[in-house]
């Protein structure tokens, strides 16, 4: 899934490098909607996987990518409590609260 997102980002980046068309004007940042496969370690030591919709921000000058992280009250109350852009690392990982201590 990350490879597909990276390919889409690269295609978008290539389009942003051009002179533009009537339907697209290059700019510094591009926002895209996509989906990611999220893996979690369960309490029993197994793995769980789910697909989550996401919004990605691409810096067309540097190639850096961020993932929009939202904190909501819950399914019954989707009020957004906070929203932050978490930088996606070259490995495809991201840390909503910043990288772990000693990490990049």
N, CA, C and O atoms as CSV, one atom per row, in Angstrom:
chain,resi,resn,atom,element,x,y,z
A,1,UNK,N,N,0.824,-1.185,0.000
A,1,UNK,CA,C,0.000,0.000,0.000
A,1,UNK,C,C,0.874,1.257,0.000
A,1,UNK,O,O,0.577,2.227,-0.697
A,2,UNK,N,N,1.958,1.231,0.791
A,2,UNK,CA,C,2.850,2.386,0.828
A,2,UNK,C,C,3.477,2.595,-0.539
A,2,UNK,O,O,3.641,3.735,-0.973
A,3,UNK,N,N,3.836,1.496,-1.236
A,3,UNK,CA,C,4.444,1.613,-2.557
A,3,UNK,C,C,3.474,2.289,-3.528
A,3,UNK,O,O,3.888,3.109,-4.347
A,4,UNK,N,N,2.188,1.948,-3.439
A,4,UNK,CA,C,1.192,2.573,-4.312
A,4,UNK,C,C,1.069,4.062,-3.996
A,4,UNK,O,O,0.958,4.888,-4.902
A,5,UNK,N,N,1.089,4.400,-2.703
A,5,UNK,CA,C,1.011,5.817,-2.325
A,5,UNK,C,C,2.249,6.549,-2.803
A,5,UNK,O,O,2.152,7.683,-3.271
A,6,UNK,N,N,3.421,5.915,-2.692
A,6,UNK,CA,C,4.665,6.549,-3.152
A,6,UNK,C,C,4.625,6.755,-4.662
A,6,UNK,O,O,5.062,7.795,-5.155
A,7,UNK,N,N,4.111,5.784,-5.395
A,7,UNK,CA,C,4.012,5.920,-6.848
A,7,UNK,C,C,3.062,7.054,-7.218
A,7,UNK,O,O,3.338,7.828,-8.134
A,8,UNK,N,N,1.944,7.148,-6.502
A,8,UNK,CA,C,0.991,8.234,-6.775
A,8,UNK,C,C,1.619,9.582,-6.468
A,8,UNK,O,O,1.429,10.545,-7.212
A,9,UNK,N,N,2.371,9.655,-5.367
A,9,UNK,CA,C,3.042,10.905,-5.010
A,9,UNK,C,C,4.070,11.274,-6.066
A,9,UNK,O,O,4.194,12.445,-6.426
A,10,UNK,N,N,4.816,10.284,-6.570
A,10,UNK,CA,C,5.823,10.557,-7.592
A,10,UNK,C,C,5.167,11.072,-8.863
A,10,UNK,O,O,5.662,12.020,-9.473
A,11,UNK,N,N,4.057,10.458,-9.273
A,11,UNK,CA,C,3.342,10.925,-10.468
A,11,UNK,C,C,2.828,12.345,-10.264
A,11,UNK,O,O,2.905,13.174,-11.170
A,12,UNK,N,N,2.306,12.621,-9.078
A,12,UNK,CA,C,1.833,13.963,-8.783
A,12,UNK,C,C,2.992,14.945,-8.814
A,12,UNK,O,O,2.856,16.058,-9.322
A,13,UNK,N,N,4.146,14.529,-8.265
A,13,UNK,CA,C,5.327,15.375,-8.257
A,13,UNK,C,C,5.776,15.670,-9.688
A,13,UNK,O,O,6.119,16.808,-10.008
A,14,UNK,N,N,5.777,14.637,-10.559
A,14,UNK,CA,C,6.163,14.854,-11.946
A,14,UNK,C,C,5.235,15.859,-12.618
A,14,UNK,O,O,5.684,16.725,-13.368
A,15,UNK,N,N,3.942,15.737,-12.346
A,15,UNK,CA,C,2.988,16.686,-12.904
A,15,UNK,C,C,3.230,18.090,-12.392
A,15,UNK,O,O,3.047,19.058,-13.130
A,16,UNK,N,N,3.639,18.219,-11.134
A,16,UNK,CA,C,3.886,19.532,-10.543
A,16,UNK,C,C,5.128,20.184,-11.122
A,16,UNK,O,O,5.274,21.403,-11.043
A,17,UNK,N,N,6.037,19.389,-11.712
A,17,UNK,CA,C,7.254,19.941,-12.279
A,17,UNK,C,C,7.020,20.557,-13.656
A,17,UNK,O,O,7.839,21.342,-14.133
A,18,UNK,N,N,5.919,20.207,-14.288
A,18,UNK,CA,C,5.635,20.702,-15.628
A,18,UNK,C,C,5.189,22.157,-15.605
A,18,UNK,O,O,5.233,22.827,-14.574
A,19,UNK,N,N,4.765,22.619,-16.759
A,19,UNK,CA,C,4.342,24.012,-16.882
A,19,UNK,C,C,2.889,24.202,-16.504
A,19,UNK,O,O,2.407,25.334,-16.450
A,20,UNK,N,N,2.183,23.115,-16.242
A,20,UNK,CA,C,0.784,23.216,-15.844
A,20,UNK,C,C,-0.147,23.026,-17.021
A,20,UNK,O,O,0.282,23.066,-18.174
A,21,UNK,N,N,-1.408,22.822,-16.734
A,21,UNK,CA,C,-2.435,22.693,-17.755
A,21,UNK,C,C,-3.599,23.566,-17.322
A,21,UNK,O,O,-3.558,24.214,-16.277
A,22,UNK,N,N,-4.616,23.569,-18.128
A,22,UNK,CA,C,-5.790,24.361,-17.765
A,22,UNK,C,C,-6.435,23.851,-16.484
A,22,UNK,O,O,-7.019,24.633,-15.734
A,23,UNK,N,N,-6.335,22.539,-16.221
A,23,UNK,CA,C,-7.007,21.974,-15.052
A,23,UNK,C,C,-6.090,21.849,-13.836
A,23,UNK,O,O,-6.569,21.531,-12.748
A,24,UNK,N,N,-4.793,22.089,-13.990
A,24,UNK,CA,C,-3.885,21.948,-12.855
A,24,UNK,C,C,-2.832,23.038,-12.897
A,24,UNK,O,O,-2.131,23.203,-13.896
A,25,UNK,N,N,-2.726,23.780,-11.806
A,25,UNK,CA,C,-1.703,24.805,-11.685
A,25,UNK,C,C,-0.724,24.361,-10.614
A,25,UNK,O,O,-1.123,24.182,-9.463
A,26,UNK,N,N,0.560,24.174,-10.957
A,26,UNK,CA,C,1.527,23.731,-9.950
A,26,UNK,C,C,1.613,24.707,-8.781
A,26,UNK,O,O,1.501,25.920,-8.954
A,27,UNK,N,N,1.815,24.153,-7.592
A,27,UNK,CA,C,1.982,24.972,-6.401
A,27,UNK,C,C,2.928,24.246,-5.464
A,27,UNK,O,O,3.352,23.128,-5.757
A,28,UNK,N,N,3.264,24.863,-4.346
A,28,UNK,CA,C,4.238,24.292,-3.421
A,28,UNK,C,C,3.738,23.000,-2.797
A,28,UNK,O,O,4.490,22.029,-2.719
A,29,UNK,N,N,2.492,22.963,-2.353
A,29,UNK,CA,C,1.961,21.786,-1.663
A,29,UNK,C,C,0.795,21.203,-2.450
A,29,UNK,O,O,0.011,21.930,-3.060
A,30,UNK,N,N,0.697,19.889,-2.426
A,30,UNK,CA,C,-0.427,19.194,-3.045
A,30,UNK,C,C,-1.060,18.305,-1.978
A,30,UNK,O,O,-0.353,17.622,-1.237
A,31,UNK,N,N,-2.383,18.315,-1.900
A,31,UNK,CA,C,-3.120,17.466,-0.969
A,31,UNK,C,C,-3.757,16.331,-1.752
A,31,UNK,O,O,-4.304,16.539,-2.835
A,32,UNK,N,N,-3.682,15.116,-1.188
A,32,UNK,CA,C,-4.263,13.947,-1.838
A,32,UNK,C,C,-5.004,13.110,-0.819
A,32,UNK,O,O,-4.616,13.033,0.347
A,33,UNK,N,N,-6.079,12.482,-1.275
A,33,UNK,CA,C,-6.809,11.534,-0.432
A,33,UNK,C,C,-6.352,10.136,-0.826
A,33,UNK,O,O,-6.111,9.862,-2.002
A,34,UNK,N,N,-6.235,9.266,0.149
A,34,UNK,CA,C,-5.837,7.897,-0.133
A,34,UNK,C,C,-6.251,6.974,0.986
A,34,UNK,O,O,-7.027,7.355,1.863
A,35,UNK,N,N,-5.738,5.766,0.957
A,35,UNK,CA,C,-5.992,4.825,2.038
A,35,UNK,C,C,-4.691,4.117,2.376
A,35,UNK,O,O,-3.853,3.877,1.507
A,36,UNK,N,N,-4.536,3.791,3.640
A,36,UNK,CA,C,-3.351,3.114,4.143
A,36,UNK,C,C,-3.758,1.855,4.881
A,36,UNK,O,O,-4.810,1.812,5.518
A,37,UNK,N,N,-2.925,0.831,4.794
A,37,UNK,CA,C,-3.108,-0.373,5.591
A,37,UNK,C,C,-2.330,-0.174,6.879
A,37,UNK,O,O,-1.107,-0.035,6.852
A,38,UNK,N,N,-3.029,-0.161,8.008
A,38,UNK,CA,C,-2.418,0.070,9.314
A,38,UNK,C,C,-2.296,-1.262,10.044
A,38,UNK,O,O,-3.277,-1.996,10.172
A,39,UNK,N,N,-1.095,-1.575,10.521
A,39,UNK,CA,C,-0.846,-2.804,11.275
A,39,UNK,C,C,-0.623,-2.450,12.735
A,39,UNK,O,O,0.075,-1.486,13.050
A,40,UNK,N,N,-1.218,-3.230,13.622
A,40,UNK,CA,C,-1.068,-3.032,15.058
A,40,UNK,C,C,-0.754,-4.364,15.726
A,40,UNK,O,O,-1.244,-5.409,15.297
A,41,UNK,N,N,0.061,-4.326,16.770
A,41,UNK,CA,C,0.315,-5.520,17.566
A,41,UNK,C,C,-0.785,-5.616,18.610
A,41,UNK,O,O,-1.040,-4.658,19.339
A,42,UNK,N,N,-1.439,-6.775,18.683
A,42,UNK,CA,C,-2.534,-6.963,19.627
A,42,UNK,C,C,-1.993,-7.371,20.993
A,42,UNK,O,O,-0.820,-7.717,21.127
A,43,UNK,N,N,-2.860,-7.328,22.007
A,43,UNK,CA,C,-2.472,-7.732,23.363
A,43,UNK,C,C,-1.989,-9.173,23.417
A,43,UNK,O,O,-1.145,-9.516,24.245
A,44,UNK,N,N,-2.517,-10.018,22.539
A,44,UNK,CA,C,-2.132,-11.433,22.541
A,44,UNK,C,C,-0.843,-11.681,21.757
A,44,UNK,O,O,-0.385,-12.819,21.655
A,45,UNK,N,N,-0.256,-10.608,21.200
A,45,UNK,CA,C,0.999,-10.745,20.462
A,45,UNK,C,C,0.816,-10.937,18.972
A,45,UNK,O,O,1.800,-11.009,18.236
A,46,UNK,N,N,-0.411,-11.021,18.514
A,46,UNK,CA,C,-0.680,-11.167,17.087
A,46,UNK,C,C,-0.688,-9.805,16.388
A,46,UNK,O,O,-0.354,-8.784,16.989
A,47,UNK,N,N,-1.065,-9.807,15.145
A,47,UNK,CA,C,-1.150,-8.568,14.373
A,47,UNK,C,C,-2.583,-8.359,13.897
A,47,UNK,O,O,-3.268,-9.310,13.519
A,48,UNK,N,N,-3.026,-7.111,13.919
A,48,UNK,CA,C,-4.309,-6.763,13.327
A,48,UNK,C,C,-4.046,-5.736,12.229
A,48,UNK,O,O,-3.126,-4.925,12.333
A,49,UNK,N,N,-4.847,-5.778,11.196
A,49,UNK,CA,C,-4.681,-4.870,10.066
A,49,UNK,C,C,-6.029,-4.227,9.755
A,49,UNK,O,O,-7.070,-4.880,9.818
A,50,UNK,N,N,-5.994,-2.967,9.427
A,50,UNK,CA,C,-7.207,-2.314,8.956
A,50,UNK,C,C,-6.838,-1.242,7.949
A,50,UNK,O,O,-5.713,-0.744,7.934
A,51,UNK,N,N,-7.786,-0.900,7.123
A,51,UNK,CA,C,-7.596,0.128,6.094
A,51,UNK,C,C,-8.206,1.421,6.612
A,51,UNK,O,O,-9.358,1.443,7.046
A,52,UNK,N,N,-7.430,2.498,6.565
A,52,UNK,CA,C,-7.917,3.804,7.004
A,52,UNK,C,C,-7.772,4.818,5.880
A,52,UNK,O,O,-6.769,4.844,5.166
A,53,UNK,N,N,-8.790,5.646,5.741
A,53,UNK,CA,C,-8.724,6.742,4.777
A,53,UNK,C,C,-7.801,7.820,5.340
A,53,UNK,O,O,-7.744,8.015,6.555
A,54,UNK,N,N,-7.085,8.514,4.475
A,54,UNK,CA,C,-6.159,9.532,4.961
A,54,UNK,C,C,-6.047,10.686,3.964
A,54,UNK,O,O,-6.473,10.590,2.813
A,55,UNK,N,N,-5.464,11.767,4.448
A,55,UNK,CA,C,-5.120,12.905,3.605
A,55,UNK,C,C,-3.614,13.093,3.722
A,55,UNK,O,O,-3.073,13.186,4.824
A,56,UNK,N,N,-2.942,13.148,2.573
A,56,UNK,CA,C,-1.501,13.332,2.514
A,56,UNK,C,C,-1.186,14.708,1.953
A,56,UNK,O,O,-1.894,15.210,1.080
A,57,UNK,N,N,-0.119,15.314,2.459
A,57,UNK,CA,C,0.353,16.600,1.940
A,57,UNK,C,C,1.749,16.375,1.379
A,57,UNK,O,O,2.626,15.862,2.074
A,58,UNK,N,N,1.958,16.760,0.119
A,58,UNK,CA,C,3.242,16.600,-0.555
A,58,UNK,C,C,3.859,17.976,-0.787
A,58,UNK,O,O,3.215,18.866,-1.341
A,59,UNK,N,N,5.113,18.144,-0.358
A,59,UNK,CA,C,5.874,19.356,-0.663
A,59,UNK,C,C,6.523,19.109,-2.018
A,59,UNK,O,O,7.446,18.301,-2.122
A,60,UNK,N,N,6.055,19.791,-3.054
A,60,UNK,CA,C,6.527,19.537,-4.416
A,60,UNK,C,C,7.950,20.020,-4.644
A,60,UNK,O,O,8.559,19.668,-5.654
A,61,UNK,N,N,8.492,20.811,-3.741
A,61,UNK,CA,C,9.885,21.254,-3.885
A,61,UNK,C,C,10.864,20.280,-3.252
A,61,UNK,O,O,11.935,20.038,-3.808
A,62,UNK,N,N,10.518,19.715,-2.100
A,62,UNK,CA,C,11.449,18.850,-1.372
A,62,UNK,C,C,11.104,17.376,-1.478
A,62,UNK,O,O,11.965,16.531,-1.231
A,63,UNK,N,N,9.878,17.040,-1.837
A,63,UNK,CA,C,9.431,15.655,-1.892
A,63,UNK,C,C,8.986,15.109,-0.549
A,63,UNK,O,O,8.616,13.939,-0.462
A,64,UNK,N,N,9.011,15.929,0.512
A,64,UNK,CA,C,8.574,15.469,1.832
A,64,UNK,C,C,7.063,15.268,1.840
A,64,UNK,O,O,6.324,15.970,1.149
A,65,UNK,N,N,6.620,14.291,2.638
A,65,UNK,CA,C,5.201,13.944,2.709
A,65,UNK,C,C,4.767,13.955,4.164
A,65,UNK,O,O,5.510,13.516,5.042
A,66,UNK,N,N,3.563,14.455,4.423
A,66,UNK,CA,C,2.970,14.451,5.755
A,66,UNK,C,C,1.601,13.792,5.676
A,66,UNK,O,O,0.931,13.834,4.644
A,67,UNK,N,N,1.200,13.183,6.790
A,67,UNK,CA,C,-0.095,12.533,6.932
A,67,UNK,C,C,-0.906,13.322,7.949
A,67,UNK,O,O,-0.407,13.606,9.038
A,68,UNK,N,N,-2.135,13.682,7.627
A,68,UNK,CA,C,-2.991,14.424,8.557
A,68,UNK,C,C,-3.521,13.473,9.620
A,68,UNK,O,O,-4.197,12.494,9.303
A,69,UNK,N,N,-3.213,13.763,10.884
A,69,UNK,CA,C,-3.667,12.962,12.016
A,69,UNK,C,C,-4.745,13.742,12.760
A,69,UNK,O,O,-4.504,14.856,13.225
A,70,UNK,N,N,-5.934,13.151,12.871
A,70,UNK,CA,C,-7.043,13.780,13.574
A,70,UNK,C,C,-7.351,13.014,14.848
A,70,UNK,O,O,-7.327,11.784,14.858
A,71,UNK,N,N,-7.638,13.729,15.913
A,71,UNK,CA,C,-8.145,13.122,17.142
A,71,UNK,C,C,-9.613,13.529,17.240
A,71,UNK,O,O,-9.935,14.714,17.328
A,72,UNK,N,N,-10.504,12.528,17.222
A,72,UNK,CA,C,-11.937,12.795,17.277
A,72,UNK,C,C,-12.506,12.208,18.563
A,72,UNK,O,O,-11.895,11.346,19.195
A,73,UNK,N,N,-13.691,12.692,18.938
A,73,UNK,CA,C,-14.327,12.216,20.165
A,73,UNK,C,C,-14.751,10.760,20.059
A,73,UNK,O,O,-14.680,10.037,21.052
A,74,UNK,N,N,-15.183,10.313,18.911
A,74,UNK,CA,C,-15.607,8.927,18.738
A,74,UNK,C,C,-16.589,8.800,17.592
A,74,UNK,O,O,-16.959,9.790,16.959
A,75,UNK,N,N,-17.011,7.564,17.329
A,75,UNK,CA,C,-17.918,7.306,16.206
A,75,UNK,C,C,-19.251,8.038,16.380
A,75,UNK,O,O,-19.816,8.537,15.407
A,76,UNK,N,N,-19.749,8.102,17.609
A,76,UNK,CA,C,-21.008,8.785,17.863
A,76,UNK,C,C,-20.878,10.299,17.869
A,76,UNK,O,O,-21.867,11.013,17.702
A,77,UNK,N,N,-19.664,10.787,18.062
A,77,UNK,CA,C,-19.401,12.230,18.102
A,77,UNK,C,C,-18.089,12.502,17.371
A,77,UNK,O,O,-17.025,12.527,17.990
A,78,UNK,N,N,-18.165,12.707,16.043
A,78,UNK,CA,C,-16.949,12.875,15.260
A,78,UNK,C,C,-16.319,14.275,15.348
A,78,UNK,O,O,-15.625,14.701,14.425
A,79,UNK,N,N,-16.558,14.979,16.443
A,79,UNK,CA,C,-15.956,16.302,16.625
A,79,UNK,C,C,-14.443,16.171,16.676
A,79,UNK,O,O,-13.916,15.343,17.419
A,80,UNK,N,N,-13.740,16.980,15.894
A,80,UNK,CA,C,-12.277,16.942,15.861
A,80,UNK,C,C,-11.729,17.720,17.055
A,80,UNK,O,O,-12.004,18.910,17.207
A,81,UNK,N,N,-10.949,17.035,17.904
A,81,UNK,CA,C,-10.309,17.683,19.063
A,81,UNK,C,C,-8.979,18.314,18.685
A,81,UNK,O,O,-8.623,19.377,19.193
A,82,UNK,N,N,-8.245,17.657,17.792
A,82,UNK,CA,C,-6.962,18.210,17.347
A,82,UNK,C,C,-6.633,17.658,15.969
A,82,UNK,O,O,-7.132,16.606,15.568
A,83,UNK,N,N,-5.785,18.384,15.252
A,83,UNK,CA,C,-5.330,17.962,13.937
A,83,UNK,C,C,-3.870,18.381,13.790
A,83,UNK,O,O,-3.526,19.543,14.006
A,84,UNK,N,N,-3.018,17.431,13.422
A,84,UNK,CA,C,-1.597,17.712,13.216
A,84,UNK,C,C,-1.124,16.992,11.954
A,84,UNK,O,O,-1.674,15.961,11.568
A,85,UNK,N,N,-0.097,17.553,11.322
A,85,UNK,CA,C,0.540,16.921,10.178
A,85,UNK,C,C,1.728,16.118,10.695
A,85,UNK,O,O,2.668,16.705,11.231
A,86,UNK,N,N,1.716,14.784,10.549
A,86,UNK,CA,C,2.806,13.910,10.970
A,86,UNK,C,C,3.664,13.593,9.739
A,86,UNK,O,O,3.156,13.095,8.735
A,87,UNK,N,N,4.962,13.884,9.822
A,87,UNK,CA,C,5.855,13.657,8.697
A,87,UNK,C,C,6.028,12.160,8.451
A,87,UNK,O,O,6.252,11.391,9.385
A,88,UNK,N,N,5.923,11.757,7.187
A,88,UNK,CA,C,6.129,10.359,6.795
A,88,UNK,C,C,7.615,10.184,6.515
A,88,UNK,O,O,8.202,10.936,5.738
A,89,UNK,N,N,8.216,9.192,7.150
A,89,UNK,CA,C,9.641,8.907,6.985
A,89,UNK,C,C,9.869,8.155,5.678
A,89,UNK,O,O,8.917,7.628,5.101
A,90,UNK,N,N,11.100,8.094,5.206
A,90,UNK,CA,C,11.421,7.374,3.973
A,90,UNK,C,C,11.024,5.907,4.043
A,90,UNK,O,O,10.748,5.294,3.011
A,91,UNK,N,N,10.991,5.336,5.237
A,91,UNK,CA,C,10.604,3.938,5.401
A,91,UNK,C,C,9.096,3.743,5.257
A,91,UNK,O,O,8.622,2.610,5.180
A,92,UNK,N,N,8.336,4.850,5.220
A,92,UNK,CA,C,6.884,4.767,5.142
A,92,UNK,C,C,6.215,4.875,6.491
A,92,UNK,O,O,4.986,4.873,6.565
A,93,UNK,N,N,6.994,4.971,7.577
A,93,UNK,CA,C,6.410,5.091,8.910
A,93,UNK,C,C,6.126,6.548,9.236
A,93,UNK,O,O,6.690,7.457,8.627
A,94,UNK,N,N,5.253,6.754,10.193
A,94,UNK,CA,C,4.970,8.096,10.676
A,94,UNK,C,C,4.671,8.016,12.158
A,94,UNK,O,O,4.202,6.991,12.652
A,95,UNK,N,N,4.941,9.094,12.861
A,95,UNK,CA,C,4.760,9.152,14.307
A,95,UNK,C,C,3.868,10.340,14.648
A,95,UNK,O,O,4.314,11.483,14.555
A,96,UNK,N,N,2.626,10.099,15.039
A,96,UNK,CA,C,1.703,11.195,15.333
A,96,UNK,C,C,2.209,12.127,16.424
A,96,UNK,O,O,1.893,13.317,16.409
A,97,UNK,N,N,2.992,11.607,17.374
A,97,UNK,CA,C,3.486,12.443,18.492
A,97,UNK,C,C,4.960,12.750,18.356
A,97,UNK,O,O,5.605,13.061,19.357
A,98,UNK,N,N,5.520,12.678,17.161
A,98,UNK,CA,C,6.941,12.884,16.953
A,98,UNK,C,C,7.677,11.560,17.038
A,98,UNK,O,O,7.147,10.594,17.587
A,99,UNK,N,N,8.905,11.497,16.497
A,99,UNK,CA,C,9.649,10.243,16.516
A,99,UNK,C,C,10.013,9.828,17.938
A,99,UNK,O,O,10.097,10.671,18.831
A,100,UNK,N,N,10.230,8.520,18.149
A,100,UNK,CA,C,10.633,8.054,19.483
A,100,UNK,C,C,11.976,8.672,19.882
A,100,UNK,O,O,12.749,9.100,19.025
A,101,UNK,N,N,12.239,8.713,21.157
A,101,UNK,CA,C,13.511,9.274,21.623
A,101,UNK,C,C,14.671,8.529,20.982
A,101,UNK,O,O,14.692,7.298,20.943
A,102,UNK,N,N,15.627,9.287,20.485
A,102,UNK,CA,C,16.764,8.694,19.798
A,102,UNK,C,C,16.493,8.397,18.343
A,102,UNK,O,O,17.390,7.959,17.622
A,103,UNK,N,N,15.231,8.633,17.882
A,103,UNK,CA,C,14.881,8.403,16.476
A,103,UNK,C,C,15.069,9.648,15.654
A,103,UNK,O,O,15.458,10.698,16.166
A,104,UNK,N,N,14.787,9.523,14.363
A,104,UNK,CA,C,14.927,10.672,13.437
A,104,UNK,C,C,13.620,11.402,13.305
A,104,UNK,O,O,13.535,12.390,12.576
